[in-house]
Amino acid sequence: MLKTRLSKTQLSQLDKGIIENSKNRGWILEPDAKQIMANQGFDIPRFVLTDSIEVATGFLKHSPGPVVAKAVSEKILHKTEFDAVVTGIYDKKILEQEMIRLKTLKGCEQILVEEMVCGLEIIIGAKNDFQFGPVVVLGLGGTSVEIYNDTAIRMAPVTPGDVASMVNSLKAKKLFKGYRKKPGVNMERLTDLVVNFSSLTMDLEENFQSIDLNPVICTKDRCVIADARIMLRKGS
């Protein structure tokens, strides 16, 4: 069970500092966006942020499974468009090769190396509507999100009942509940995440334009935020 999310008056100085330091860029880098999510008690992958091949390979050595390597750059907003994400890395030499390549990408100075979690890829997001305020999105995620466009939308704040109705409205609802002997997602964890995320969007209403948690990897045990991007409001 997730811990109770911090209230608006308790939003950490670290979170505020991350937002303030990102305003000139207009968006928050993935490691910082994940730090905000972690500060709210959300589950993120174990990771290391480094420019050192030695540190990265040491992380791989002590990981129970494969890792993901991502370029962290102020010049790269959509990483898949620049081949800036490598998944399923088991081998030390491959990690070394990919780190060398990733560091040649525009503006890349550090690499985010994190544990790879397998499960159902979903998207949890929010748009800051100029009239209605934060609107929360839930649906099938990953790279297929724009192809299938299988999402449900509710205005914040979202209740546990809203989460259930959002899932039930999806074409992919059977995947959430378990399909053809594949386990479903932990609905209690997912519900907590969406409800608390919607509350967070209300606290951040004055600062953000959109938030994308995609993918969130959901299993029968966890709902892990594998990627996070926060676009900031102009003039905030």
C-alpha positions, 0 to 999 in steps of 0.5 A: 500500500502506498503511503499517504501522499504529502499535502500541498502545504508539505510539498518538499522544498526539493520538489519546489527546487526541481520545478524552479530549476527546470523552468528555463528548460520548460520541462523536467528531466526524467531523473528529476521527474522520477524524484518528485514521484518517489517523494510522493511515495510512488514506486520507481525502478532502482537506478543509478545516474552516472557518466561512469562505465564502471559504476554502470557495470557495477550496477548491472552486476548487482541487479537481479535481471536485465537493465535499461540504459537511457540518455539524459539530455536537455536536448532530447525530449522524446527519447525513442525518436533519438534511439536514446533508450536501450532495454534488456541489457544483460551483458557488461560489454553491451552496456559499455558499448551502449553507454559510449554510443548514448554519450555521443547523442546531443547534450547527453552527459549522464546515463540513467541505468535502471532495473528492468521491470516486466508487466503490463505497460499502461499510461497514467497522465494528466493535462492541465485544462485551462477551464477545468484544471487537471484532467487525468488519463489512464489507459494502455501504454508503452509505444503503442499508446498512440496506435491503439488510443485506448484511454479513459479520462476523468477530472481530478480529483479521481476516486477509487470508484473512478479508477474502476470505471476507467479500467472497465471502459477500456477495450484492453480491460481483460489485460488488466484483470488477467487474460489467457492465464496471464496474471492481471495487475494489482488493482489495489496498487494501481488504484492507490497510484491513480488516486494519489497521482490525481491529488498531486496534479492538483497540488502542481496545478499552477506549474504543469502543462502535462504529465506523462507516466509512460510506461507504468509497468503493472504486475500482480505485485507492483505498479512501477513508474518506468518513465516520467515526463513533466511539461511545465506551464509557460509563465508559471 
